């Protein structure tokens, strides 16, 4: 491939890089982010043929195909097949496994693209803070929810994306060296402030669990640099105090709401925001117990839930990835979904070249874990932007990475 189309390789990398950056813009931009890459991939499909076949044949891709087939079969007993097709459509992002594979040698550059894209997304949060500087078009773009700063992202989606972003930066902050450590510390702090600003309580909890997990991992594998931990802790405390003071009103409101809502739930009232989430989780579990093997079918969760409890106000999904899969696809779906996660984390660990990629080479693995933690309060496989990020991370963690033969390297 390198001999036949060296210029095409560079253009391919540019389109992949720009696609990942644009992934974290407004959702309309997300939908078309990989359009140029897709077109260019088709144009040079012959030149990349021996390579991209391996990309589409990755274990993660094969398991996702099994998932999509099972979801399509489940439409036969789903109460809402049209909504089911919408859920199946979000698996389209896994086509990136093959589209990105021809430039997987430049994995660090693609990880950098994800960091840049998320940083630009946080610029949207900054615009939200200043109400778009009074410019009508920008103000309309970034103002989602009063009192919650999430830019052009939905607060819940933004919280999940930023927990994944925290996973990108934490490894470098804790056991990176030189500039990567500096970028890791700064990135972790900026992302942490962004998570707080979204006002998404599920993301707050997921971020805390992710930090504990990464610290534990670094300690067990003896990679941790305690000076970095001390530096991060001191700086984080200072930033947390400043950010907490600046956003004290919104934070206190969310804390007060939580206390009130938990008290209402204890009294059997589910009319609140948190109460609705708890009730939807209960209905998802009920659906899983009533239809344990095959579930109620892709897209069938909402209709089944409203049939069981017309006053529940259940959403289109259960706001929990595992419970959503359990309720709609049963134990069969849970096993397949578990296979996807295991394959991805295994691939992320195995592809990490510790000697040449440094700490940021492990970033996608922790970003995947971060999204998994966020999935306890968000169905990441159904929301467009989290599904796109998840699939892109999968593309950055193939089980197999091609290596140049010594002969090819000499010829180049």
C-alpha positions in Angstrom: 0.0 0.0 0.0 2.8 2.4 0.9 4.6 1.7 -2.4 1.5 2.0 -4.5 -0.1 5.1 -3.1 2.2 7.0 -0.7 0.4 10.3 -1.4 -3.0 8.6 -0.8 -1.7 7.4 2.6 -1.1 11.0 3.7 -4.4 12.2 2.5 -6.1 9.3 4.2 -4.5 10.2 7.5 -5.6 13.9 7.1 -9.2 12.9 6.5 -9.2 10.4 9.4 -7.6 13.1 11.6 -10.2 15.7 10.7 -13.0 13.3 11.0 -12.1 12.4 14.6 -11.7 16.1 15.4 -15.1 17.0 13.9 -16.8 14.1 15.8 -17.2 16.2 18.9 -18.8 19.2 17.3 -22.6 19.8 17.2 -24.4 16.6 16.4 -25.0 17.6 12.7 -21.3 17.9 12.2 -20.8 14.5 14.0 -23.1 12.9 11.4 -21.0 14.1 8.4 -17.6 14.1 10.1 -16.3 11.0 8.3 -18.0 11.7 5.0 -14.7 12.8 3.2 -12.9 9.8 4.7 -15.6 7.4 3.4 -15.5 8.9 -0.1 -11.7 8.8 -0.2 -11.7 5.2 1.1 -13.9 4.1 -1.8 -11.7 6.0 -4.3 -8.6 4.2 -3.2 -10.2 0.9 -2.1 -8.1 -1.1 -4.5 -4.8 0.3 -3.3 -5.7 -0.4 0.3 -7.3 -3.8 -0.3 -4.8 -6.0 1.5 -4.9 -3.8 4.5 -8.6 -2.8 5.0 -9.8 -6.4 4.9 -8.0 -6.9 8.2 -9.7 -3.8 9.6 -13.2 -5.0 8.9 -12.2 -8.5 10.1 -11.3 -7.4 13.6 -12.9 -9.4 16.4 -14.7 -6.3 17.6 -16.3 -5.9 14.1 -17.3 -9.5 14.0 -19.0 -9.4 17.4 -20.8 -6.2 16.4 -22.1 -8.0 13.3 -23.5 -10.7 15.6 -25.0 -8.0 17.7 -26.7 -6.3 14.8 -28.0 -9.6 13.4 -29.5 -10.5 16.8 -31.1 -7.0 17.1 -32.6 -7.4 13.6 -34.1 -10.8 14.6 -35.5 -9.2 17.7 -37.5 -6.8 15.7 -39.9 -9.7 15.1 -41.2 -9.5 18.6 -40.4 -5.8 19.3 -43.3 -3.5 20.1 -41.7 -0.7 18.1 -39.6 -1.9 15.2 -39.1 1.6 13.8 -37.4 2.6 17.0 -35.5 -0.6 16.9 -34.1 0.2 13.5 -32.9 3.5 14.9 -31.0 1.6 17.6 -29.5 -0.7 15.1 -28.5 2.3 12.9 -26.1 3.5 15.7 -24.0 0.5 15.1 -23.0 2.0 11.7 -20.2 3.8 13.5 -18.3 0.5 13.7 -17.6 0.8 10.0 -14.7 3.0 11.2 -12.9 -0.2 12.1 -12.1 -0.7 8.4 -12.0 3.0 7.3 -9.3 3.9 9.9 -7.3 0.7 9.8 -5.1 1.8 6.7 -3.6 4.5 8.9 -3.5 2.7 12.2 0.3 3.0 12.1 -0.3 6.6 13.0 -2.3 5.7 16.1 -0.8 8.4 18.3 -1.7 11.1 15.8 -5.3 9.8 15.8 -5.4 9.7 19.7 -4.2 13.4 19.5 -7.0 14.1 17.1 -9.5 12.8 19.7 -8.0 15.0 22.4 -8.1 18.0 20.1 -11.7 17.4 19.1 -12.8 17.1 22.7 -10.9 20.3 23.6 -12.8 22.1 20.8 -16.0 20.7 22.3 -15.0 22.3 25.6 -14.6 25.6 23.8 -18.3 25.2 23.2 -18.7 25.1 27.0 -16.7 28.3 27.2 -19.0 29.9 24.7 -21.9 28.7 26.8 -20.5 30.4 29.9 -20.5 33.7 28.1 -23.8 33.1 26.4 -22.2 33.1 22.9 -20.9 36.6 23.5 -24.3 37.9 22.6 -24.1 36.6 19.0 -27.6 35.1 18.3 -26.5 32.1 16.2 -23.8 31.0 18.6 -26.0 31.6 21.6 -28.7 29.4 20.1 -26.1 26.7 19.3 -24.6 26.4 22.8 -27.5 27.2 25.2 -29.0 23.8 26.0 -30.1 23.9 29.6 -30.0 26.9 32.0 -27.7 26.4 34.9 -25.8 23.6 33.2 -22.8 24.4 31.0 -22.4 21.8 28.2 -21.9 23.9 25.1 -23.5 22.3 22.0 -23.7 18.9 23.7 -26.7 17.7 25.6 -25.6 17.8 29.3 -25.9 14.0 29.8 -24.1 13.2 26.5 -21.5 15.9 27.2 -20.9 14.4 30.7 -20.3 10.9 29.2 -18.0 12.2 26.4 -15.9 14.1 29.0 -15.6 11.0 31.3 -14.1 9.3 28.2 -11.9 12.3 27.7 -10.7 12.1 31.3 -9.7 8.5 30.5 -7.5 9.8 27.6 -5.5 12.2 29.8 -5.3 10.5 33.2 -2.7 7.8 32.3 -0.2 10.5 31.0 -0.9 12.6 34.1 -0.1 9.7 36.5 2.7 7.9 34.7 3.7 9.9 31.7 7.0 11.6 31.2 8.1 15.0 30.0 5.6 16.9 27.8 3.1 14.0 27.8 2.9 14.4 31.6 2.3 18.1 31.3 -0.4 17.6 28.7 -1.9 14.8 30.8 -2.1 17.0 33.9 -3.5 20.0 32.1 -6.0 17.9 30.1 -7.2 16.1 33.2 -7.8 19.4 35.0 -9.6 21.1 32.1 -11.8 18.0 31.5 -12.5 17.7 35.2 -13.8 21.3 35.3 -15.9 20.5 32.2 -17.5 17.5 33.8 -18.4 19.5 36.9 -19.9 22.3 34.6 -22.2 19.9 32.8 -24.1 19.4 36.1 -24.5 15.7 35.1 -24.4 13.8 38.4 -23.9 10.4 36.8 -20.8 11.8 35.1 -19.5 13.1 38.4 -19.7 9.7 39.9 -18.2 8.0 36.9 -15.3 10.4 36.8 -14.5 9.7 40.5 -14.6 6.0 39.9 -12.4 6.3 36.8 -9.8 8.3 38.8 -9.7 5.6 41.5 -9.4 2.9 38.9 -6.6 4.5 37.0 -4.7 5.2 40.2 -5.2 1.6 41.3 -4.0 0.4 37.9 -0.9 2.5 38.0 -0.1 1.4 41.5 -0.6 -2.3 40.8 1.5 -2.2 37.6 4.1 -0.1 39.4 3.9 2.6 36.7 2.7 5.3 39.0 4.9 8.4 39.6 4.0 9.7 43.1 5.4 13.1 42.4 2.9 13.3 39.5 0.1 12.2 41.8 1.1 14.8 44.4 1.3 17.5 41.7 -2.1 16.5 40.2 -3.7 16.4 43.7 -2.5 19.8 44.7 -3.4 21.5 41.4 -6.7 19.6 41.2 -7.6 20.8 44.7 -6.8 24.4 43.9 -8.8 24.2 40.6 -11.7 22.4 42.3 -11.9 25.1 44.9 -11.9 27.9 42.3 -14.3 26.1 40.0 -16.5 25.1 42.8 -16.7 28.7 44.0 -17.4 30.0 40.5 -20.1 27.4 39.9 -21.3 27.1 43.5 -24.9 28.1 42.7 -25.4 25.4 40.0 -23.6 22.8 42.0 -25.6 23.5 45.2 -28.8 23.3 43.2 -27.9 19.9 41.8 -26.9 18.7 45.3 -30.2 20.0 46.8 -32.2 18.4 44.0 -30.5 15.1 44.7 -31.3 15.2 48.4 -35.0 16.1 47.7 -35.3 13.5 44.9 -33.8 10.7 47.0 -36.2 11.5 49.8 -39.1 11.3 47.4 -37.9 8.0 46.1 -37.7 6.6 49.6 -41.4 7.6 50.0 -42.2 5.8 46.7 -42.5 8.9 44.6 -40.8 8.8 41.1 -42.0 12.1 39.6 -38.5 13.7 39.8 -35.6 13.5 37.4 -33.8 11.0 39.5 -37.0 9.2 40.4 -37.7 8.7 36.7 -34.3 7.2 36.1 -34.8 4.8 39.0 -38.2 3.8 37.8 -36.9 3.2 34.3 -34.2 1.0 35.7 -36.8 -1.0 37.6 -38.9 -1.4 34.5 -35.8 -2.6 32.5 -35.1 -5.2 35.2 -38.7 -6.3 35.1 -38.6 -6.7 31.4 -35.4 -8.7 31.7 -37.0 -11.0 34.2 -40.2 -11.4 32.3 -38.4 -12.1 29.0 -35.0 -13.3 30.2 -33.6 -15.0 27.1 -34.7 -12.8 24.2 -35.9 -9.6 25.8 -38.7 -7.4 24.5 -37.0 -6.7 21.2 -34.9 -3.8 19.9 -36.8 -0.6 20.3 -39.4 -2.2 22.5 -38.4 -0.9 25.9 -40.5 2.2 26.0 -43.7 0.7 24.7 -43.3 -2.3 27.1 -42.6 0.0 30.0 -45.6 2.3 29.3 -47.8 -0.7 29.0 -46.7 -1.9 32.4 -46.8 1.6 34.0 -48.6 4.2 31.9 -47.7 7.0 34.4 -44.0 6.2 34.4 -43.1 8.5 31.6 -40.4 6.1 30.4 -38.0 7.3 27.8 -37.0 5.5 24.6 -34.2 3.8 26.5 -33.4 2.9 30.0 -30.5 5.4 30.5 -28.3 2.4 31.4 -26.4 0.5 28.7 -26.5 -2.9 30.4 -30.1 -2.7 31.5 -31.1 -1.5 28.0 -29.5 -4.5 26.5 -31.0 -6.8 29.1 -34.5 -5.5 28.6 -34.5 -5.5 24.8 -32.2 -8.3 23.9 -32.2 -10.6 26.9 -29.4 -12.7 28.2 -28.3 -13.4 24.7 -27.8 -9.7 24.1 -26.0 -9.3 27.4 -23.5 -12.0 26.4 -22.9 -10.4 23.0 -22.5 -6.9 24.6 -20.1 -8.3 27.1 -18.1 -9.9 24.3 -17.8 -6.5 22.6 -16.4 -4.9 25.8 -14.0 -7.7 26.5 -12.7 -7.8 23.0 -12.2 -4.0 22.9 -10.4 -3.8 26.3 -8.2 -6.8 25.4 -7.3 -5.2 22.0 -6.6 -1.9 23.7 -4.2 -3.5 26.1 -2.4 -5.7 23.5 -1.9 -3.0 20.9 -0.4 -0.5 23.4 3.3 -0.3 22.4 4.7 0.9 25.7 8.2 1.6 24.4 7.2 3.8 21.4 3.8 5.2 22.3 4.3 6.1 26.0 1.5 6.8 28.4 -0.9 8.2 25.7 -0.8 4.8 24.0 -2.9 3.4 26.8 -5.4 6.3 26.7 -8.0 4.6 24.5 -8.2 1.7 26.9 -9.1 4.0 29.8 -11.4 6.1 27.6 -13.3 2.9 26.9 -13.5 2.1 30.6 -14.6 5.7 31.3 -17.5 5.3 28.8 -18.4 2.0 30.5 -18.6 3.7 33.8 -20.7 6.5 32.3 -23.0 3.9 30.8 -24.4 3.2 34.3 -26.5 6.4 33.8 -26.5 6.7 30.0 -27.2 4.3 27.1 -23.9 5.1 25.3 -24.6 2.7 22.4 -27.8 4.5 21.5 -26.9 8.2 21.8 -25.3 9.2 18.5 -22.2 11.1 19.8 -21.3 8.6 22.6 -21.8 5.7 20.1 -19.5 7.5 17.6 -16.8 8.0 20.2 -17.1 4.4 21.4 -16.7 3.0 17.8 -13.8 5.4 17.1 -12.0 4.1 20.2 -12.7 0.6 19.0 -11.0 1.5 15.7 -8.0 2.8 17.6 -7.7 -0.5 19.4 -7.5 -3.3 16.8 -6.4 -6.8 17.9 -3.9 -6.7 15.0 -1.6 -3.9 13.9 0.3 -4.4 10.6 4.1 -4.1 10.8 6.4 -3.1 8.0 8.6 -6.0 6.9 12.3 -5.3 6.9 12.3 -5.5 3.0 9.5 -3.0 2.7 11.2 -0.7 5.3 14.4 -0.7 3.3 12.6 0.0 0.0 10.9 3.0 1.7 
